[in-house]
Amino acid sequence: MNESNRIEFKRELNDKLEREVVGFLNYREGGVIYIGIDDDGSVFGVDDIDEVQLKIKDRLKNNILPSSMGLFDIIAEEQKGKDIIKIIVASGPEKPYYIKKLGMSENGCFVRVGGSTEPMPVRMIEKLFAKRTRNSLGRIKSQQQDLRFEQLKIYYEESGKKLNNQFASNLGLLAEKSLYNYVAFLVSDVNSISVKVAKYKGTNRVKLIENNEFGYCSLMKAAKQVLDKLDLENRTRTEISSKLRIEKRLWNPVAIREAVINAIVHNDYTREIPPKFEIFDDRIEITSTGGLPEDLSREEFFSGFSVPRNQEIMRIFKDLNLVEHLGSGIPRILESYPEDSFHFSENFLRMTFPNAWMLNEEVTPQDTPQVTPQVTPQVEQLLLFITAEHSRAEIQASFGLADKRNFVDKYLSPALHAGLIEMTIPDKPKHRDQKYRLTGSGILLKAQLEQKKV
């Protein structure tokens, strides 16, 4: 491991810490700072690691503006038998960040440039300030000010922490003039946010057999209720052979937990549309409002770069140990499910996870319809190719086909009619930005096809 645009080494905690953190907050990819490692990679370690961690948290909490709470993690690690500290810094949503005592100037604003942290030019400061998110949850005043937080206090106590009389200010629950903001509304005991878990018979939304509402309460309580419900639905099936007894759950529980927390923490609540969770015979779909955060690419998203949409909510979920550390959720999901399980659009992110029982036809439940439609070699080729969202021209060119009509008739149309792929802009089939992606059934069939090739 060497220093890079996202990695900084420091032999010991010094007065440049805030400068480095501000540089990563203003950098589009964030970064990691290691305390106890010299510039050449030599490990020196940290004495009294608990005290140093507390000093770091206190300095980052009090010396940087806008607030960086919820945008960094401080983790104790061991390398070569010595204790070191790892500070994970996310890219902040309210750039430019700056050192409080130096102000929003070239002296106080920094940004990562290659392997070093440099002063931010005035023109860049002005440009970022003009783009600063002014409609963040922390800046929106709650329409209700008579809020109670008994659930929040109980969850903190269960996590070994206690909220003092200044908790609203410390957790970023106040807007201007000390009024409660929209974050406070979302984590209060009673609110208007209803999180639904729907269950359908079959593979479409025609036959709704169960519709659970978890909400009108703090987001943390709603998250725990959704996790409990999905854990109950995540049944275990035992496969027995002459030599082995294998227990298989419908979905990987670690991935599902990460997906649920990701959907709730990063949902765009400014649109007043909560995340939803839908269970089908062949899959589970988890949909949150809001596409990729601004300036974050698909590749960066899948690599675990963190740009929290709601930093105050992220901070609370981290305090309650519902989030392990920044950037860990998506890589954990990818350990069990491929990238094409994620479907992005301008306004939504949908995660689709196939039913593991149905990936093996021999153990498919008797009362569950088979999801192995007979498809042509051309449709098989199309399903195996699609990994994300692709335009017609992109797919056609990859297949080396010159005739558009032949490609549409033999590949696209049959897959669309079979419900194996879908348009990203279904209400405008001929839109110039039209792309195609796998449906839940398409993901399942692709997995079956890939299994047969092994």
N, C-alpha and C positions, 0 to 999 in steps of 0.2 A: 504494500500500500504506500503510495506516494502522495505528496501534496498536488492538488489540481484545482480546476475552477470550482469544484464542489467540496474540496477537502482542505482543511487548514490545521497545521500542527502548532502546539504551543508547549514549550517545556514546562512552564508554570503559569499560574494565573497572574496576569499583569494588567496594567491600565489600558491595554488595547482591546480588551474583550468586547466592550460595547461597539467599538469601531468595526470589528469583524462580524459581529452579529447583525449590525445595521447593514453592512455590505451584503450579507446573504439574504436578509429580509427584502432588500431592494433588487436582488438578483432573481430572474424569472424561474430559476430552478432550485432556489434555496441552497443549503449546504450543510456540512458537518464540521464541527470544531473538536479536536481532541486535545485535552489538557493532560500533560504528563508525557508527551512525545516531542522530541526535538525535531528541528527542520529536516534533518537527514533521516528521520524515521527511527532513531534510537529511543528506546523506552526507558524513561527515568522514573515514572510513577508519580503518584500524588500522596503526600502525607495528610493524615486526618481528612479522609475523603468526604465524610459526612459534613464537616464544617465548611469545606470548600464548595460543596454542592449548594449549601444554604446561602453562602455568599454570592454565588453566581445567580441564583434565582432572585435574590433581593436586588442585585444590581440591574438585572435585565427588567425586573418589574418596575423599578423606580427611575431608571436613567434613560429610557427610550420612549419616544413618541412617534406616531400614535402607539397605544398600548400593544405590546408584543405578547401578552398573556394568551396562551392557547396556541401560540405559533412556535414554541420551542419545547424540546424535551431534554432533560438532563439525566443521563444514564451512567451508572457506575459499571465499569467492565474490568476485566483482568487480562493483561497481555504480558507474556513472559514472566509470570509470577508476580507482577506488580499491578497495583490499582491505578486505573486511569479514569478520566471522565470524558464522556461523549456527549456533545451538545448537538442535537439535531435541530436545524432551523428551517422552517418552511418559508416559501416565498409569500410575502405579506400581501393582503388584498387592498391595503390603503397606502400604497406608496405615494410620496417618498417618506421613509422612516428616517429618523435623525436622532442624534444624541441631544437629550433634553437641554442641558446647560449651554450647548453651542448653537442651538436653534436650527431652523430649516435654511441652511446656507451651505456653501462649499466646505466650511469648517466642520459642520455637523452631519452632513449627508455623505454617505459612501455607497459604493457599489462594487461588486466583484468583477474584476477584469482579468481573465486568464487565471493565473495562480496567485494573484495579489488583490488587495482591497485598496481602491483608489477613491479620492474625493470625487463627488458627483458634480459635473459641470452645471452652471446656473441654468442653461437652456434645458437640460434634462430634468432638473428639479421643477422648473416651471411647467414643463410638458406633463410630468407625472402628477403634479398637483392638480392640473386642470382635468385630468382623467380620474382623479381619486373617487372611489366609490362613495357617493353621498347618500345612497339609498340602502346602506347596510342595515342589518337588523338592529345594531347597537345605536343607530342614529334615528330610528323610527320610534316615535312616542307611542306607547300603548294607549289604546282608547279607553282601557279600564285601568284605573289607578288603585282600586281597592283590592289589592292582590295579597294572597297568603302563600307561604312557602314552607308549610309543615312537612310535606313530602320531601322537599329538597333537603331540609335539615336532618330528617331521619336517614336519608341515603348517605349524607356526609358522615353522620355518626357511625353508621354501619361500616363505613370505609376507614374508620379510625381517625376521622377529622371532625372538627367542630366549627361551625360558623359563628363568628362574633357579630356584634351590632353593626359593623361596617361591611357585612357580607355583600350587600347589593352593589356598593361601590367597588369592592375588591373583585367581584365576579363580572363586572361590566354590565350590570343590569340597569344602569341609569343613563338617561339621555340628558339633554340640556335642562337646566333649572332643577336638577335632582328629581326629575320625574322618571317613573319606570318606563323602560323601552320595550320593544317587541320581544326581545330575548326573555325579559322578565315575565312577560305574558305567557310565553311558550313553556317556561319551566315552573310556572305557578301551579297551585293546587287545582285550579279550575280554569279552563280556557275553551275555545271553540274549535280546536283542532281534533278531528276525528280520523284515526288511522284504521284502515279496514284490512281485514284478512278474509278474502273470499275463496270459496272452494266450489269447483265445478265438476259435474259428471261428464266425462269425455275430454276431448282435446280442444274445445272451443268454449265461448262464453254463452252458449245457448241455454244450458241447464244449470242454473245456480242452485246448489244444494245447501250451502251454508254461507252466512254473511255476518262475520263478527266485527264489532266496532270496539276498538281499544283507543280511547282518547278522552277528550274533554278533561284531561288531567295533565300533569307534568310530562314532558317528553321522555324523561327517564323512566317513569312508571309505564308509559305507553310502550317504550322499547322493551322493557322486561316482560310485559304482557304478550307482545308479539313473539319474542324469543321463546317464551313458555309454550305458546300455542303451536309454533312451528316445530318445537322439540317433540310435542305430543304427536303431531302429524308425521314426524320423521321416523316411521316405523322400522323395525329391524326384521329382516327375513333371514332364515338360516338355510344354507345350502349344505347338504351332507353327501359326501361321496364315500367310497370304500376306505379312504385314508384321511380325508380332511373334513372338518366341520368349519364352515366359513359363515360368519354373520355379516350381512350387508345391509346398511341403512339406505333409505331412499336417496338422501343427499348427504354429502360430506358435512358434518355438523359444524366444523371449524369454519369452513367457507360460508355456510349459511349465516352463521353468527356475524362474521365480518361484513357480509353483504347487507344484512339488516341494519347494523350500526352505521355503515357507510351511507345507506339510503336515508336514514333519519338525521344523521349529523350534517350531511352535505346537501340536503334538500333545500331548494330555493323557496323559503317561506314567504318572501315578499309577494309571491303570486297567490298566496293563500290556498295552495293545493298541496295537501300532505302526501307522503309516499304511500304506495299501495302494494299489497302482497296477494298474489293469486296462485292458487293450487289447482293444477289440472291432472288428469290421469297420467300424462307423460312428462310433466315438467312442473317447475315452480317459476313464476316470474315476479321479479321485484323491480318496481318502477319508481324513480324519484324525479321530481321536477327540477329542471335546470340542466343544460348540457355541460360540456367541459368548461371549467373556469377559463376566463380570458387569458390568453397567452400560453395555455398549457396544451401541448400536443398529445395525440394518442400515445406516441412512443413514450413520452415523459410520464403520462398517466399510468401506463402499464409498468414502467420502471420503478414506480413508487414515489415519484416526486410529489410532494404535498403542497397544495395550495388550498387551505381550508376556506370554504365559502362562508362558514359561520364560526369565526374563531372563538366567540364566547361560548357557544354550545360545545365546540370541540374541547375547550378548556375544562368545562364542567364534566363532560363524559370521561376525560382523562383523569380528573380528580377522583372520580367514582370507580376507576379501573374498568370502565366499559370499553375504553380504547387503550391498547397496549402502548404504542408510541407512534409518532407521526410517520406516515408513509408505509406502515406495516400491513394495512388491510388488503390492498389489491394484490401484492405479491402472495399473501396467504391464500387468497381465492385462486390465483393462477397455479398454485401447487396441485389443485384438484380439477380445475376446469380451464378450457382454452380461452384465448382472447376473443374468439368469435361468440362467446357467451354474452359479451357486452355489446349492446346496440346503442349507438349515440345518435341523437338528433339535435336540432337547434334548441329544443325546449325540454327534452327528457333524456334520461339514461335508464335503460332497461337491462337487467341482468337475468338471463334465462339458464336454468340448471336442469338438465334432463333427469328423469327418474332412473336411478341406477338399476332397479329391478328389470326394467324393460330393455336395457342394453344387452341382456342375454335372453334370447327368446325362450330358452329352456326353463327359465324360472319366472316367466311372466305370469301373473295371477290369472286364474281362469276367467274371472269376471271383467278383466281389463281388455279392451279391444287392442288387437295387434296394430303396431304402428310401423309396419314394414310394407308399404305399398310397392307394387311392381312398377319400376320406373325404367326408362330407356337408358342405354349407355351414355347418351348425351346429357341427360339430367343428372346421372351419377357423376359425370365429369364436372358438371356445373357445381354440384353440392360440395364435392371434394376441393374445388378451387376456392370457393367463397370463404374468407376468413374474417371479413369485416363488412364494410359497405363499399360496393363497387359500381361504377357506371357501366352501362351497356357497352360502350366503346372499349373500356379497359378490359372487360372480360373477353369480348370478341377478339381484340388484338392479341391477348394472351393465348387464345386458342388457335391463332393463325388463320382466322376465317375472314374472307373478303366479302361474302354475301350477307348483308344485314338481314334480309328477309328470311333466309335459310336459318340464320342464327336465332332469330326471334321465334320462328315456327318450331324449330327442333329443340331448342334449349330453354329460352325464357318462358314462353307461353305454357308449355307443359308443367314446368316447375311452379309457376304462379297458380295455375288451375288446380294443382295438387296440394296447394297450401304449404309448399316446402320453402318458398322464398316469398318476400313481400317487397313492395315499393316503399322507399323512405318518404315519398310525397304521393300517397295513394289517391288524393283527390285531384291531382294534376298529373295524369300518366305521362304526358308528353313534355313535362317541365324540363328545361335544359339542365337543371341540377339533379335530375332524377337518378337515384341509385337503387341497388338491390341488396338485400341481406337475408340471412336465413331466419325462418320462423322457429318456434320451439320444436315443431315436428321435424323441420329441416335439420336442426342441430342433432336431434335424436337419431334420425336416419343416417346422417353423416357419420355419427359415432359408430353405428352398426356397420356401415360400409367399411370404415377404417379398421374395425375389429376383424372383419373377414379377410382383409388384406394382410393381417399380421401372420 
